[in-house]
C-alpha cells in the first residue's frame, strides 16, 4: 500500500518548485515590460535588444514549467483539487509567455521609431499604460501565491482602465495623423505598440481568472465587458 502522506509531501515539494519557476518567470516578464517601454521612450536600441534576447529565457522557463507539470501528473497522480492547481499553473505560465512576447514586440519597434520624428506626448502615455499592466501583473502573481481571489478579481476589473487608456491613445494618434500626414507612419507603429500593451492586459486578466478558478473552483460568472472599441484590424499580431 502506498504511503499517502509521503505522496502528498512529494507533491507539495514539486508544486513549490513549479511555483518558484512561475515567480522567476513573472519577474522576468515584469522587467521585460518595464525595459521595453523605457527603451521606447528613451529610444534606447541597446536596451531594446536586451529585451529581445531575454525573451528566450522566458520561453525556456515556460517549457520547463510544462515539463515539470507533465512529470508531476505522471508520477503523483494528483487528486481533482491538486490537478486543478497543476493545470492552473501551466495556463498561468502560458499567459506569462505571451506577455513576454508582446514586450519583445515593443522592443522590435524601438529601432524603427528611433529613426522617426517624436510624436509629442506618446512616450509618456505608452509608459503609463505599460506601468499599469506591470502593476496588474505583480498583483495577479501575488494573488496566486496568496490564493487571494479578491485581489485577483480587482486585477480583473482593472483591465477596463487599460482598455480606456488604449482608446484614448488611439484617438490621440488619429488626431496627430490628421493634423500632420508626416506623423502617419510613426503613429501606426505607436498604435501597434499600444495594442500590444492592451493585449498584455488581457493575458494578465486571464492569469487573475485562473487564480479565481484555483481558489473557488469556478471561473468568474459575469463576463467582463471589454472597453476596447477600436478596430483590431489596424494592429496585426506579430510573433
C-alpha positions in Angstrom: 0.0 0.0 0.0 1.3 3.5 -0.9 2.2 5.9 1.8 -0.3 8.8 1.0 1.4 11.2 3.4 4.7 10.6 1.5 2.9 11.2 -1.8 1.3 14.4 -0.5 4.6 15.6 0.8 6.4 14.9 -2.6 3.5 16.7 -4.4 3.9 19.7 -2.2 7.6 19.8 -2.9 7.0 19.5 -6.6 4.4 22.3 -6.5 6.7 24.6 -4.6 9.4 24.0 -7.2 7.0 24.8 -10.0 5.7 27.9 -8.2 9.3 29.1 -7.9 9.7 28.8 -11.7 6.4 30.8 -12.1 7.6 33.6 -9.9 11.0 33.7 -11.7 9.2 33.8 -15.0 6.9 36.6 -13.7 9.9 38.6 -12.5 11.5 38.4 -16.0 8.2 39.4 -17.6 7.8 42.4 -15.4 11.3 43.5 -16.2 10.6 43.0 -19.9 7.6 45.2 -19.8 9.4 48.0 -17.9 12.6 47.8 -20.0 10.7 47.7 -23.3 8.6 50.8 -22.5 11.7 52.6 -21.2 13.7 51.7 -24.3 10.9 53.0 -26.5 10.6 56.3 -24.5 14.4 56.8 -24.4 15.0 55.5 -27.9 17.5 53.1 -26.4 18.1 50.5 -29.0 20.7 48.6 -26.8 18.1 48.1 -24.0 15.5 47.1 -26.6 17.9 44.4 -27.9 18.4 43.1 -24.3 14.6 42.7 -24.0 14.5 40.8 -27.3 17.3 38.4 -26.2 15.9 37.9 -22.7 12.6 36.7 -24.2 14.4 33.4 -24.8 14.8 32.9 -21.1 11.1 33.4 -20.6 10.3 30.8 -23.3 12.7 28.4 -21.7 11.1 28.7 -18.3 7.7 28.1 -19.8 9.0 24.9 -21.4 10.5 23.9 -18.0 7.1 24.5 -16.3 5.3 22.4 -18.9 7.8 19.6 -18.5 7.5 19.7 -14.7 3.7 19.7 -14.8 3.7 16.7 -17.1 6.1 14.9 -14.8 4.0 15.6 -11.7 0.8 14.4 -13.3 2.5 11.2 -14.5 4.3 10.4 -11.2 2.0 11.8 -8.5 -1.5 11.1 -10.0 -2.8 14.2 -8.3 -6.4 14.3 -6.9 -9.0 16.6 -8.5 -8.1 19.6 -6.4 -4.4 19.1 -6.8 -4.8 18.6 -10.6 -6.7 21.9 -10.8 -3.7 23.6 -9.1 -1.2 22.0 -11.5 -3.2 22.8 -14.6 -3.8 26.4 -13.5 0.0 26.8 -13.1 0.5 25.6 -16.7 -2.0 28.1 -18.0 -0.5 30.9 -16.0 2.9 30.2 -17.4 1.4 30.2 -21.0 -0.1 33.6 -20.3 3.2 34.9 -18.9 5.0 33.7 -22.1 2.5 35.6 -24.3 3.0 38.8 -22.3 6.8 38.4 -22.7 6.2 38.0 -26.5 4.3 41.3 -26.6 7.1 43.0 -24.6 9.5 41.7 -27.2 7.3 43.2 -30.0 7.5 46.6 -28.3 11.3 46.3 -28.3 11.3 45.4 -32.0 9.6 48.7 -32.8 12.2 50.8 -30.9 14.8 50.8 -33.6 12.3 51.7 -36.2 10.8 54.6 -34.2 14.2 55.9 -33.2 14.7 57.0 -36.9 11.4 58.9 -36.9 10.3 62.3 -35.5 9.0 62.1 -31.9 5.2 62.2 -31.6 4.5 64.6 -28.8 3.4 63.0 -25.6 3.4 59.5 -26.9 6.4 58.2 -24.9 4.9 59.2 -21.5 1.5 57.8 -22.4 2.9 54.5 -23.5 4.9 54.2 -20.3 1.9 55.0 -18.1 -0.1 52.3 -19.9 2.6 49.7 -19.6 3.2 50.6 -16.0 -0.5 49.9 -15.3 -0.2 46.5 -16.8 3.0 45.8 -14.9 1.3 46.6 -11.6 -1.6 44.4 -12.6 0.8 41.5 -13.3 2.6 41.9 -10.0 -0.8 41.9 -8.2 -2.0 38.9 -10.2 1.1 36.9 -9.2 0.7 38.0 -5.6 -2.9 36.8 -5.7 -1.7 33.5 -7.0 0.9 33.0 -4.2 -1.5 34.2 -1.5 -4.5 32.4 -3.1 -6.4 35.7 -2.9 -9.5 35.6 -5.1 -10.5 39.2 -4.0 -7.2 40.6 -5.2 -7.4 38.6 -8.4 -10.9 40.0 -9.1 -9.6 43.5 -8.5 -6.9 42.9 -11.2 -9.6 41.5 -13.5 -11.6 44.7 -13.1 -8.6 47.0 -13.6 -8.2 45.8 -17.2 -11.0 48.1 -18.1 -8.7 51.0 -17.2 -6.1 49.7 -19.6 -8.7 49.5 -22.3 -9.7 53.1 -21.7 -6.1 54.2 -21.9 -5.7 52.4 -25.2 -8.9 54.0 -26.6 -7.6 57.4 -25.5 -4.2 56.8 -27.2 -6.0 55.5 -30.4 -7.9 58.8 -30.6 -4.7 60.8 -29.9 -2.8 59.1 -32.7 -5.7 59.7 -35.1 -5.5 63.4 -34.2 -1.8 63.5 -34.9 -2.2 61.8 -38.2 -4.9 64.1 -39.4 -3.0 67.2 -38.2 0.2 66.3 -40.0 0.5 63.4 -42.5 4.2 63.1 -41.7 3.1 61.5 -38.4 1.2 58.7 -40.1 3.9 56.1 -40.1 5.2 56.8 -36.6 1.6 56.8 -35.3 0.8 53.5 -36.9 3.8 51.9 -35.2 2.8 53.5 -31.9 -0.8 52.3 -32.3 0.6 48.8 -32.8 2.6 49.2 -29.6 -0.4 50.4 -27.6 -2.5 47.5 -29.0 0.2 45.0 -27.8 0.1 46.6 -24.3 -3.7 46.3 -24.3 -3.3 42.6 -25.2 -0.8 42.2 -22.3 -3.6 43.4 -20.0 -5.9 40.7 -21.5 -3.4 38.0 -20.7 -2.8 39.3 -17.1 -6.6 39.2 -16.7 -6.5 35.6 -17.8 -4.0 34.9 -15.0 -6.2 36.6 -12.5 -9.1 34.4 -13.7 -7.0 31.3 -13.3 -6.4 32.4 -9.7 -10.1 32.8 -9.0 -10.7 29.4 -10.5 -7.9 27.9 -8.4 -9.3 29.3 -5.2 -13.0 28.9 -5.8 -13.2 26.0 -8.3 -15.2 28.2 -10.6 -14.4 30.9 -13.2 -16.0 34.3 -12.8 -19.7 34.2 -13.6 -20.0 37.6 -15.2 -18.3 38.4 -18.5 -16.2 41.5 -18.1 -17.2 43.9 -20.8 -14.2 44.9 -23.0 -13.7 48.7 -23.2 -11.6 48.5 -26.4 -13.9 49.7 -29.1 -11.3 50.3 -31.8 -10.7 48.2 -34.9 -8.5 45.2 -34.3 -7.5 45.1 -38.0 -5.2 48.1 -37.6 -2.8 46.3 -35.4 -2.0 42.7 -36.6 -0.3 40.3 -34.3 3.4 39.8 -34.5 5.4 36.9 -33.2 
